[in-house]
């Protein structure tokens, strides 16, 4: 239609210029015809554009309604079990847990693990062995296909999602920061936190000195996706944000991967401070980050094939020992 309307003035000029069709047309008549066609076509084009906008909007709303009509897979139970935070200790247990993504092969098969309160469980294994899937069940990002995941004896499916979020904190490799101030990003996890609690969380995460060195301190805007900060600084901000919620269970999903050695050291110090007194489930490809765990679970093809401490698994000479040798991280004392 744009092409048609753009060619009409050319047709008028051509008709006015040919003796056979001009009929003695004057310049004034030609200008009047040109102005008239422009005046007529502008509202017509606007009306046609309304039709285009309506069609595009219907397609967009169709996608939105399609998304809203999807069944809710993770929802609050009808008769929830309420958790008394003052009495909770954070004991995590996996009992006969299996999980399958749709019609694919099982991602987890018959997992039985117990993480006593205040201890650390490290999950190691090759890529695709099921480590992240197992950790996601603790935060109830998924529900197990069979079996149950419980905290202090309460099946997560019997708890309110807000209670699960209050009990479990997650720090992942990908850090998302809002385009707002540092303070707003931290308070997003716990709006009622005081300045003293905010500062303590940042000190534990080893990021307080970096924030105070900024031009506006805690009121400095982090920028879109936190571009003002380096990857390690954003990771420590995420740790501080999680600590501000004070979760009993901490899930660390490859929080130090793809970082240089100095940044990894700083973040590991922050994670050590964050894990103190909490039940911690950590995932790492770098075996140096899991040496001091109370338990190490080795996963292979979605199943736990070995369980023990670093020294016990090295002496057993199984898959964990192969992973350590492959990573060239055997400690002299353990060797």
C-alpha positions as CSV (number, residue, x, y, z in Angstrom):
1,X,0.0,0.0,0.0
2,X,2.9,2.4,0.7
3,X,4.2,1.8,-2.8
4,X,0.8,2.4,-4.4
5,X,0.2,5.6,-2.5
6,X,3.7,6.8,-3.3
7,X,3.2,6.3,-7.1
8,X,-0.1,8.1,-7.3
9,X,1.4,11.6,-7.3
10,X,3.7,10.5,-10.1
11,X,0.7,9.3,-12.1
12,X,-1.0,12.7,-11.5
13,X,2.1,14.6,-12.7
14,X,2.3,12.3,-15.8
15,X,-1.4,12.8,-16.6
16,X,-1.0,16.6,-16.2
17,X,2.0,16.6,-18.5
18,X,0.7,14.7,-21.4
19,X,-1.4,16.7,-23.9
20,X,-3.9,13.9,-24.4
21,X,-4.8,13.8,-20.8
22,X,-4.1,17.2,-19.4
23,X,-7.1,18.9,-20.9
24,X,-5.6,22.3,-20.4
25,X,-4.9,21.6,-16.7
26,X,-3.3,24.6,-14.9
27,X,-0.5,24.5,-12.4
28,X,-3.0,25.5,-9.7
29,X,-5.3,22.6,-10.5
30,X,-2.3,20.2,-10.5
31,X,-1.2,21.4,-7.0
32,X,-4.8,21.1,-5.8
33,X,-5.1,17.5,-7.0
34,X,-1.8,16.6,-5.4
35,X,-2.8,18.1,-2.1
36,X,-6.2,16.5,-2.2
37,X,-4.8,13.0,-2.8
38,X,-2.4,13.5,0.2
39,X,-5.3,14.7,2.4
40,X,-7.4,11.7,1.4
41,X,-4.7,9.0,1.7
42,X,-3.3,10.0,5.1
43,X,-6.4,9.0,7.1
44,X,-6.8,5.9,4.9
45,X,-3.2,4.8,5.6
46,X,-3.8,5.5,9.3
47,X,-6.9,3.3,9.2
48,X,-5.0,0.5,7.4
49,X,-2.2,0.8,10.1
50,X,-4.8,0.3,12.8
51,X,-5.7,-3.0,11.2
52,X,-2.0,-4.0,11.2
53,X,-1.7,-3.1,14.8
54,X,-4.8,-5.1,15.8
55,X,-3.5,-8.2,14.0
56,X,-0.1,-7.9,15.6
57,X,-1.6,-7.3,19.0
58,X,-3.9,-10.3,18.7
59,X,-0.9,-12.5,17.9
60,X,0.9,-11.1,20.9
61,X,-2.0,-11.6,23.3
62,X,-2.5,-15.1,22.0
63,X,1.1,-15.9,23.1
64,X,0.5,-14.2,26.5
65,X,-2.7,-16.1,27.1
66,X,-1.1,-19.3,26.0
67,X,1.6,-18.8,28.6
68,X,-0.9,-17.9,31.3
69,X,-3.0,-21.0,30.6
70,X,-0.1,-23.3,31.2
71,X,-0.7,-25.6,34.2
72,X,1.1,-24.6,37.4
73,X,3.5,-27.4,38.1
74,X,5.0,-26.0,41.3
75,X,2.3,-24.5,43.6
76,X,1.4,-24.1,47.3
77,X,-0.3,-27.2,48.8
78,X,-3.9,-27.0,49.8
79,X,-3.1,-27.8,53.4
80,X,0.4,-26.5,54.0
81,X,2.7,-27.4,56.9
82,X,3.9,-24.3,58.6
83,X,7.6,-24.2,59.7
84,X,8.6,-22.6,63.0
85,X,11.9,-20.8,61.9
86,X,13.1,-20.6,65.5
87,X,13.1,-24.4,65.8
88,X,14.2,-25.3,62.3
89,X,17.8,-26.6,62.1
90,X,18.1,-27.3,58.3
91,X,18.6,-31.1,58.1
92,X,18.2,-32.1,54.4
93,X,17.3,-35.6,53.3
94,X,16.8,-37.2,49.9
95,X,14.8,-40.4,50.1
96,X,14.5,-42.6,47.0
97,X,14.6,-39.5,44.8
98,X,14.3,-39.9,41.0
99,X,13.6,-37.2,38.4
100,X,12.8,-37.2,34.7
101,X,12.5,-34.2,32.4
102,X,9.4,-35.0,30.3
103,X,9.8,-38.1,28.3
104,X,13.6,-38.1,28.4
105,X,15.8,-40.6,30.2
106,X,15.9,-40.2,34.0
107,X,18.1,-37.4,35.1
108,X,18.3,-38.8,38.7
109,X,17.7,-42.4,39.8
110,X,17.1,-43.5,43.4
111,X,19.1,-40.9,45.3
112,X,19.4,-41.4,49.1
113,X,21.3,-38.8,50.9
114,X,21.2,-37.2,54.4
115,X,22.8,-33.9,55.1
116,X,22.9,-33.2,58.9
117,X,22.3,-29.6,60.0
118,X,25.3,-27.4,59.8
119,X,27.4,-29.7,57.6
120,X,28.5,-29.5,54.0
121,X,27.6,-31.9,51.1
122,X,29.7,-31.5,47.9
123,X,28.3,-32.9,44.7
124,X,30.9,-33.8,42.1
125,X,30.8,-35.6,38.7
126,X,31.0,-35.1,35.0
127,X,28.9,-32.6,33.1
128,X,25.4,-34.0,32.8
129,X,25.7,-36.3,35.8
130,X,22.7,-34.7,37.6
131,X,24.4,-32.3,40.1
132,X,22.5,-29.2,39.3
133,X,19.2,-31.1,39.0
134,X,19.7,-32.6,42.4
135,X,20.5,-29.2,43.9
136,X,17.5,-27.6,42.2
137,X,15.2,-30.0,44.1
138,X,16.3,-28.5,47.4
139,X,15.1,-25.1,46.3
140,X,11.9,-26.7,44.9
141,X,12.6,-25.5,41.4
142,X,11.4,-28.9,40.5
143,X,9.5,-31.7,42.3
144,X,11.0,-35.2,42.2
145,X,9.2,-37.7,40.0
146,X,9.4,-40.3,42.8
147,X,10.6,-40.1,46.3
148,X,10.8,-37.0,48.5
149,X,13.1,-34.1,49.5
150,X,12.6,-33.0,53.1
151,X,14.0,-30.3,55.4
152,X,13.7,-31.2,59.1
153,X,11.4,-34.1,58.2
154,X,9.0,-31.9,56.2
155,X,8.4,-32.8,52.6
156,X,9.1,-29.7,50.5
157,X,5.8,-30.3,48.6
158,X,3.9,-29.8,52.0
159,X,5.5,-26.4,52.6
160,X,4.5,-23.0,51.3
161,X,6.7,-21.6,48.6
162,X,7.5,-18.6,50.7
163,X,8.6,-20.9,53.5
164,X,10.9,-22.8,51.2
165,X,12.4,-19.6,49.9
166,X,12.9,-18.5,53.5
167,X,14.7,-21.7,54.4
168,X,16.8,-22.2,51.2
169,X,19.2,-19.7,49.6
170,X,20.7,-20.3,46.2
171,X,23.9,-18.8,44.7
172,X,24.4,-19.7,41.1
173,X,27.1,-19.1,38.5
174,X,24.9,-16.5,36.7
175,X,24.3,-13.3,38.8
176,X,21.4,-11.0,38.0
177,X,21.4,-7.5,39.3
178,X,18.6,-4.9,38.9
179,X,19.2,-1.5,37.3
180,X,19.0,0.1,40.7
181,X,21.3,1.1,43.6
182,X,23.4,-1.4,45.5
183,X,21.2,-1.0,48.5
184,X,18.0,-1.7,46.5
185,X,19.6,-4.8,45.0
186,X,20.4,-6.2,48.4
187,X,17.1,-5.2,50.0
188,X,15.3,-7.0,47.2
189,X,15.9,-10.2,49.2
190,X,14.8,-8.7,52.5
191,X,13.2,-5.3,52.4
192,X,13.0,-4.9,56.1
193,X,16.7,-5.4,56.7
194,X,18.5,-2.7,58.7
195,X,21.6,-0.9,57.6
196,X,23.6,-2.8,60.2
197,X,22.4,-6.1,58.8
198,X,23.1,-4.9,55.3
199,X,26.7,-4.0,56.2
200,X,27.3,-7.3,58.1
201,X,26.1,-9.3,55.1
202,X,28.5,-7.4,52.8
203,X,31.4,-7.8,55.2
204,X,30.8,-11.6,55.3
205,X,30.7,-11.6,51.5
206,X,33.9,-9.6,51.4
207,X,32.3,-6.9,49.3
208,X,31.8,-4.1,51.9
209,X,35.1,-2.3,51.1
210,X,34.4,-2.4,47.4
211,X,31.0,-0.8,47.9
212,X,32.2,2.0,50.2
213,X,34.9,2.9,47.7
214,X,32.3,3.7,45.1
215,X,31.3,7.4,44.6
216,X,27.9,7.1,46.3
217,X,28.6,4.0,48.4
218,X,25.6,1.8,48.9
219,X,23.5,4.3,46.8
220,X,25.6,3.8,43.7
221,X,23.5,2.6,40.7
222,X,24.9,-0.8,39.5
223,X,23.8,-0.3,35.9
224,X,22.1,-2.7,33.6
225,X,22.9,-6.2,34.7
226,X,25.5,-4.8,37.0
227,X,28.0,-3.7,34.3
228,X,29.7,-1.4,36.9
229,X,31.1,-4.4,38.7
230,X,33.4,-7.2,37.6
231,X,32.2,-10.9,37.5
232,X,33.7,-11.6,40.9
233,X,32.2,-8.5,42.5
234,X,28.8,-9.3,41.2
235,X,29.1,-12.8,42.6
236,X,30.0,-11.5,46.0
237,X,27.0,-9.1,45.8
238,X,24.8,-12.1,45.1
239,X,26.3,-13.9,48.1
240,X,25.6,-10.9,50.3
241,X,22.0,-10.7,49.0
242,X,21.5,-14.4,49.9
243,X,23.1,-13.9,53.3
244,X,20.7,-11.0,54.1
245,X,17.9,-13.5,53.9
246,X,19.7,-15.7,56.5
247,X,18.7,-19.1,55.0
248,X,19.3,-22.3,57.0
249,X,20.2,-24.2,53.8
250,X,22.6,-22.8,51.3
251,X,22.9,-24.2,47.7
252,X,26.0,-23.1,45.8
253,X,25.8,-24.1,42.2
254,X,29.2,-23.6,40.6
255,X,29.5,-20.2,42.2
256,X,33.3,-20.0,41.6
257,X,33.5,-21.4,38.0
258,X,35.0,-19.4,35.2
259,X,36.9,-17.0,37.6
260,X,40.6,-16.2,37.9
261,X,42.5,-17.6,40.8
262,X,42.5,-14.4,42.9
263,X,38.8,-13.8,42.4
264,X,38.1,-17.4,43.2
265,X,40.1,-17.1,46.4
266,X,38.1,-14.0,47.5
267,X,34.7,-15.6,46.6
268,X,35.8,-18.8,48.4
269,X,36.5,-16.8,51.5
270,X,33.1,-15.3,51.2
271,X,31.5,-18.7,50.7
272,X,33.3,-20.1,53.7
273,X,31.9,-17.2,55.8
274,X,28.4,-17.7,54.3
275,X,28.5,-21.5,55.0
276,X,29.4,-21.1,58.7
277,X,26.6,-22.6,60.8
278,X,24.4,-23.5,57.8
279,X,23.6,-26.7,56.0
280,X,25.5,-26.3,52.6
281,X,25.1,-28.2,49.4
282,X,27.8,-27.1,46.9
283,X,28.5,-28.0,43.3
284,X,31.9,-27.4,41.7
285,X,33.9,-28.7,38.8
286,X,37.1,-27.5,40.6
287,X,37.7,-30.2,43.1
288,X,39.8,-27.8,45.2
289,X,36.6,-26.2,46.4
290,X,35.1,-29.4,47.8
291,X,38.1,-30.9,49.7
292,X,36.9,-29.8,53.1
293,X,33.3,-30.9,52.7
294,X,31.9,-33.2,55.4
295,X,30.5,-35.4,52.7
296,X,31.3,-35.8,49.0
297,X,28.7,-37.5,46.8
298,X,30.0,-38.6,43.4
299,X,27.3,-38.7,40.7
300,X,27.4,-40.6,37.5
301,X,24.5,-40.9,35.1
302,X,22.1,-39.6,37.7
303,X,23.1,-42.0,40.5
304,X,25.3,-41.6,43.5
305,X,28.2,-44.0,42.9
306,X,30.4,-43.0,45.8
307,X,29.9,-41.2,49.2
308,X,32.5,-40.2,51.8
309,X,35.1,-37.6,52.7
310,X,38.0,-36.5,50.4
311,X,40.5,-38.8,52.0
312,X,38.2,-41.8,52.1
313,X,37.3,-41.5,48.5
314,X,40.9,-41.1,47.4
315,X,41.9,-44.2,49.3
316,X,39.0,-46.1,47.7
317,X,40.5,-45.5,44.3
318,X,37.2,-45.2,42.5
319,X,35.6,-42.6,40.3
320,X,36.4,-39.7,42.6
321,X,40.1,-40.6,42.6
322,X,39.9,-40.6,38.8
323,X,38.4,-37.2,38.8
324,X,41.0,-35.9,41.1
325,X,43.8,-37.3,39.1
326,X,42.2,-35.9,35.9
327,X,42.1,-32.5,37.6
328,X,45.7,-32.8,38.9
329,X,44.5,-31.8,42.3
330,X,45.7,-34.6,44.6
331,X,46.9,-33.1,47.9
332,X,50.4,-34.3,48.9
333,X,49.1,-35.5,52.3
334,X,46.3,-37.4,50.7
335,X,48.5,-38.9,48.0
